[in-house]
């Protein structure tokens, strides 16, 4: 701790001891002299007076203490944020710290041969000159500008500056913070947020924004309009949704999502059954866009969930119809063929010329049997066709 700081602390301690010793007596004396003043107000005024006197003493002491300029010089050159001092008239650099050398790629000697115009993006130089012309030398300035490194890389820098004296000249002390990453993140987040808001309003699908860090999920009207849940029943936790996935589908869905994030895939999709408010299940198609941080950890998902129940049921119905048609084809090719072949064979051996009664009686019995069998097959085909027409297909 510096001598000036110890001196200020000692003085404040001394004043405090004096105040503690004399406060009671002063308060009693003034209370007797000023009976019209409330004791509580008098106590407040005495404390305020002590604080004011103490502040004046400490200020006077600090003002009169010598400044250790080497400490300030060290603070400037070793500060982790790029800083420099430039001449107010010529705009040339007068001093730069080590962080500025690392950030911009110029050596300290190169900086001393340059002006602040040399680290600005060329298209902003005229704007900078106009800004300098309109800025009063004594004012504190803050703004964001496009700067350019020695390798021509352009980045956004937030500038803080104020007036100072350096070597007897009017100058300005500048601190430049690289905010390129923050600005890009803000633009991306704003763009994603805008598209999400628009999409959430115009689509009939369920739209969600899942913050994987907090586990919170923001949803549009989907859980209410598609699945019948009341707004008071819908929770922000991601577990609320996962718990309502059909038990036979939940494991596969979660496994596919983990595999997608492990492989650093940007897009993921899955089909599963989701439980509605009334206890029934709907088939859904879940598609998500996965966002990763700089460490390649999945941090957010923006997704769309579509109700594909009708499509699934249509596919199942088509599959059942296809099975029915296959059954009809099998009956036509196999089951009907047998009685038809029998009928044709019997007809070919019926003896109409000799009129053999015993033989013909036997043949007509066989013919009746084959005809009945054929009739059963035709009724079976008729029933299958009726099922196709009415949509009453077996499960």
C-alpha positions in Angstrom: 0.0 0.0 0.0 1.4 3.5 -0.9 2.3 6.1 1.7 -0.6 8.4 0.6 -3.1 5.7 1.1 -1.8 4.9 4.6 -1.8 8.5 5.5 -5.4 8.9 4.3 -6.5 5.8 6.3 -4.7 7.0 9.4 -6.3 10.4 9.2 -9.8 9.0 8.8 -9.2 6.6 11.7 -8.1 9.6 13.9 -11.1 11.6 12.9 -13.3 8.6 13.8 -11.8 8.2 17.3 -12.2 12.0 18.0 -15.8 11.8 16.8 -16.6 8.8 19.0 -15.2 10.5 22.0 -16.8 13.9 21.5 -20.1 13.1 19.7 -22.2 12.5 22.9 -21.1 15.7 24.5 -21.7 17.8 21.3 -25.1 16.2 20.8 -26.2 17.0 24.5 -24.9 20.5 24.2 -26.7 21.3 21.0 -29.9 19.6 22.2 -29.9 22.0 25.2 -29.2 25.0 23.0 -31.7 24.1 20.3 -34.7 22.5 22.0 -36.9 23.4 19.1 -34.9 20.9 16.8 -35.9 17.2 16.9 -33.2 15.1 18.6 -33.4 12.6 15.7 -32.9 15.4 13.1 -30.0 16.8 15.2 -28.4 13.4 15.3 -28.7 13.1 11.5 -27.2 16.5 11.0 -24.2 15.8 13.2 -23.5 12.5 11.3 -23.8 14.4 8.0 -21.4 17.0 9.2 -18.8 14.4 10.3 -19.0 12.7 6.9 -18.6 16.0 5.0 -15.6 17.1 7.1 -14.0 13.7 6.8 -14.4 13.8 3.0 -12.9 17.3 2.8 -9.8 16.2 4.8 -9.2 13.1 2.8 -9.6 15.0 -0.5 -7.2 17.7 0.6 -4.7 15.1 1.7 -5.0 13.1 -1.6 -4.7 16.3 -3.6 -1.5 17.4 -1.8 0.2 13.9 -2.0 2.8 13.5 -4.7 1.9 11.2 -7.6 3.9 8.2 -8.3 4.1 8.5 -12.0 6.1 5.3 -12.5 3.1 3.4 -11.3 0.8 5.0 -13.8 3.3 4.5 -16.6 3.5 0.8 -15.7 -0.3 0.6 -15.6 -0.5 2.0 -19.1 2.1 -0.2 -20.8 1.1 -3.4 -19.1 -2.7 -2.9 -19.3 -4.3 -6.0 -21.1 -6.5 -3.7 -23.3 -4.9 -1.9 -26.2 -4.2 1.7 -25.3 -2.4 4.6 -27.0 -1.9 8.4 -26.7 -2.1 10.5 -29.8 -1.4 14.2 -30.6 -4.7 16.2 -30.8 -3.4 18.4 -33.7 -1.5 16.0 -35.9 -3.3 12.7 -34.9 0.1 11.0 -34.7 0.8 8.3 -32.1 2.8 9.5 -29.1 2.7 6.3 -27.1 1.3 2.8 -27.4 1.1 -0.1 -24.9 2.1 -3.7 -25.4 -1.5 -4.9 -25.9 -1.9 -2.5 -28.9 1.3 -3.9 -30.4 -0.1 -7.5 -30.1 -3.6 -6.6 -31.3 -2.6 -4.6 -34.4 0.6 -6.3 -35.5 2.7 -3.2 -35.7 5.9 -2.7 -33.7 6.2 0.2 -31.3 8.6 1.9 -33.7 6.2 1.5 -36.6 3.4 3.1 -34.5 5.6 6.1 -33.7 5.8 6.8 -37.5 2.0 6.5 -38.0 -1.1 8.4 -37.2 -4.5 7.0 -36.0 -5.7 7.1 -39.6 -3.3 4.2 -40.5 -5.3 1.8 -38.2 -8.7 2.7 -39.6 -10.6 0.9 -42.3 -10.0 3.1 -45.4 -13.7 3.8 -46.1 -14.1 5.3 -42.6 -11.2 7.8 -42.7 -13.3 10.7 -43.9 -15.9 10.0 -41.3 -13.2 9.9 -38.7 -11.8 13.3 -39.8 -15.3 14.8 -39.6 -15.8 13.3 -36.2 -12.5 14.7 -34.9 -13.4 18.1 -36.2 -16.8 18.0 -34.4 -15.4 16.6 -31.1 -14.4 19.1 -28.4 -11.0 18.3 -27.1 -12.1 18.2 -23.4 -15.1 15.8 -23.9 -15.0 12.1 -23.1 -15.8 10.0 -26.2 -17.2 6.6 -26.7 -18.0 4.9 -30.0 -17.6 1.8 -32.2 -15.4 2.0 -35.3 -13.9 -0.3 -37.9 -10.2 -0.8 -37.3 -7.6 -2.5 -39.5 -4.6 -4.5 -38.5 -1.3 -4.7 -40.2 -2.4 -7.8 -42.1 -5.5 -5.9 -43.4 -7.9 -7.8 -41.2 -10.8 -5.5 -40.3 -12.6 -5.7 -36.9 -14.9 -3.7 -34.8 -13.4 -1.8 -31.9 -15.2 0.1 -29.1 -13.3 3.3 -28.4 -13.0 5.1 -25.1 -11.0 8.3 -25.1 -10.5 11.5 -23.0 -8.1 14.5 -23.1 -4.7 14.5 -21.5 -1.4 16.2 -21.6 1.7 14.4 -22.9 5.1 16.0 -23.2 3.4 19.4 -22.9 1.1 18.8 -25.9 -2.6 18.4 -26.1 -3.3 14.8 -26.6 -6.0 12.1 -26.1 -5.7 8.8 -24.2 -7.5 6.0 -26.0 -8.6 2.5 -25.0 -9.8 0.2 -27.8 -11.8 -3.0 -27.0 -12.2 -5.6 -29.7 -15.9 -6.3 -29.9 -16.0 -8.1 -33.2 -17.1 -11.4 -31.7 -19.8 -9.8 -29.6 -21.2 -7.9 -32.6 -21.3 -11.0 -34.8 -23.0 -13.0 -32.1 -25.6 -10.3 -31.6 -26.3 -10.1 -35.3 -26.6 -13.9 -35.6 -28.8 -14.1 -32.5 -31.0 -11.2 -33.7 -31.3 -12.8 -37.2 -32.2 -16.2 -35.7 -34.6 -14.6 -33.2 -36.4 -12.6 -36.0 -36.8 -15.6 -38.2 -38.0 -17.7 -35.2 -40.7 -15.0 -34.3 -42.0 -14.8 -37.8 -42.1 -18.5 -38.3 -43.8 -19.1 -35.0 -46.6 -16.8 -35.9 -47.4 -17.9 -39.4 -47.0 -21.7 -39.3 -49.5 -24.2 -38.0 -46.7 -26.5 -36.9 -45.2 -26.5 -33.4 -42.0 -24.4 -33.2 -39.6 -24.6 -30.3 -36.4 -22.9 -29.2 -34.4 -25.1 -26.8 -31.7 -23.6 -24.6 -29.7 -26.7 -23.7 -27.6 -24.9 -21.1 -30.6 -23.9 -19.0 -32.9 -26.7 -20.1 -35.6 -24.2 -20.9 -37.8 -24.5 -24.1 -39.7 -21.6 -25.7 -42.7 -22.8 -27.8 -45.3 -21.3 -30.0 -49.0 -22.3 -30.0 -48.1 -25.9 -31.0 -48.7 -27.8 -27.7 -52.1 -26.1 -27.5 -53.3 -26.1 -31.1 -51.9 -29.5 -32.1 -52.1 -31.5 -28.9 -54.8 -29.9 -26.9 -52.8 -28.8 -23.8 -53.9 -25.7 -21.8 -51.3 -22.9 -21.5 -51.2 -23.5 -17.7 -50.3 -27.2 -18.3 -47.3 -26.4 -20.6 -44.0 -26.2 -18.8 -40.7 -24.7 -20.0 -38.5 -27.6 -19.0 -37.4 -29.9 -21.8 -38.3 -32.9 -19.6 -42.0 -31.9 -20.0 -41.9 -32.9 -23.6 -39.7 -35.9 -23.3 -42.0 -37.5 -20.7 -44.9 -37.4 -23.1 -43.1 -39.3 -25.9 -44.5 -42.9 -26.3 -42.4 -45.2 -24.2 -41.6 -47.4 -27.2 -40.2 -44.4 -29.2 -38.5 -42.3 -26.5 -35.3 -44.4 -26.3 -34.7 -44.4 -30.1 -35.4 -40.7 -30.4 -33.0 -39.7 -27.6 -30.3 -42.0 -28.9 -30.6 -40.5 -32.4 -30.3 -37.0 -31.0 -27.2 -37.9 -28.9 -25.6 -39.4 -32.0 -26.3 -36.3 -34.0 -24.7 -34.0 -31.4 -21.7 -36.3 -30.9 -21.1 -36.2 -34.7 -21.5 -32.4 -34.6 -24.4 -32.6 -37.1 -26.2 -29.3 -37.8 -29.5 -31.0 -38.6 -31.4 -33.8 -36.9 -34.8 -35.4 -37.4 -36.9 -38.1 -35.9 -40.5 -39.6 -36.0 -42.2 -40.7 -32.9 -45.6 -40.7 -31.1 -46.5 -37.9 -28.7 -49.2 -38.1 -26.1 -52.0 -35.5 -26.4 -53.9 -33.9 -23.5 -56.7 -36.4 -23.9 -54.3 -39.4 -23.6 -54.3 -40.4 -27.2 -51.1 -40.4 -29.3 -50.2 -38.5 -32.5 -47.4 -39.3 -34.9 -45.0 -36.3 -35.2 -42.0 -35.5 -37.4 -39.4 -33.5 -35.3 -36.7 -31.6 -37.2 -34.1 -29.5 -35.4 -31.2 -27.2 -36.3 -28.5 -27.7 -33.7 -26.3 -24.7 -32.7 -22.8 -25.3 -31.3 -20.5 -22.9 -29.3 -16.8 -22.3 -29.9 -16.0 -25.5 -28.1 -18.3 -27.4 -30.4 -20.7 -28.2 -27.6 -24.4 -28.3 -28.5 -26.0 -25.3 -26.8 -29.3 -24.5 -28.6 -31.8 -26.2 -30.9 -34.4 -24.5 -33.1 -37.0 -27.0 -34.3 -40.2 -27.7 -36.0 -42.7 -30.5 -35.1 -45.3 -31.5 -37.6 -48.4 -33.6 -36.9 -48.1 -36.5 -39.4 -50.8 -38.6 -38.0 -53.0 -38.4 -41.1 -50.1 -39.2 -43.3 -49.1 -42.2 -41.2 -52.7 -43.5 -41.1 -53.0 -43.1 -44.9 -49.7 -45.0 -45.4 -51.0 -47.7 -43.0 -54.3 -47.9 -44.9 -52.5 -48.2 -48.2 -50.4 -50.9 -46.8 -53.5 -52.8 -45.6 -55.2 -52.3 -49.0 -52.1 -53.6 -50.6 -52.2 -56.7 -48.4 -55.9 -57.1 -49.3 -55.2 -56.9 -53.0 -52.4 -59.5 -52.6 -54.9 -61.8 -50.8 -57.4 -61.3 -53.7 -54.7 -62.1 -56.2 -53.8 -65.2 -54.3 -57.4 -66.3 -54.2 -57.7 -65.7 -58.0 -54.5 -67.5 -58.8 -54.8 -70.5 -56.4 -58.1 -71.0 -54.6 -60.4 -70.3 -57.6 -58.2 -72.3 -59.9 -58.9 -75.6 -58.1 -62.8 -75.6 -58.4 -62.7 -74.2 -61.9 -60.3 -76.9 -63.0 -62.5 -79.5 -61.3 -65.6 -78.1 -63.1 -63.9 -78.2 -66.5 -62.7 -81.7 -65.9 -66.1 -83.0 -64.9 -67.8 -81.3 -67.9 -65.4 -83.0 -70.2 -66.3 -86.6 -69.0 -70.1 -86.2 -68.6 -71.7 -88.9 -70.9 -74.6 -87.3 -72.6 -74.7 -89.7 -75.6 -75.0 -93.0 -73.8 -76.8 -91.4 -70.9 -75.1 -93.5 -68.2 -77.2 -92.5 -65.3 -75.0 -93.8 -62.5 -71.9 -92.1 -63.9 -73.7 -88.9 -64.6 -75.2 -88.8 -61.1 -71.7 -89.1 -59.6 -70.3 -86.5 -61.9 -73.2 -84.0 -61.2 -72.5 -84.5 -57.5 -68.9 -83.7 -57.9 -69.9 -80.7 -60.1 -72.2 -79.4 -57.4 -69.4 -79.7 -54.8 -66.9 -77.8 -57.0 -69.6 -75.1 -57.8 -70.2 -74.6 -54.1 -66.5 -74.3 -53.5 -66.2 -71.7 -56.3 -69.2 -69.8 -54.8 -67.4 -69.6 -51.5 -64.3 -68.2 -53.2 -66.3 -65.6 -55.1 -68.0 -64.5 -51.8 -64.6 -64.2 -50.2 -63.4 -61.9 -53.0 -66.7 -59.9 -52.8 -66.1 -59.4 -49.1 -62.5 -58.3 -49.6 -63.6 -55.8 -52.3 -66.3 -54.5 -50.0 -63.7 -53.9 -47.3 -61.5 -52.0 -49.8 -64.5 -49.8 -50.9 -65.6 -49.0 -47.3 -62.1 -48.7 -45.8 -63.0 -51.3 -43.1 -59.7 -53.2 -43.4 -58.5 -55.7 -40.8 -55.7 -54.5 -38.5 
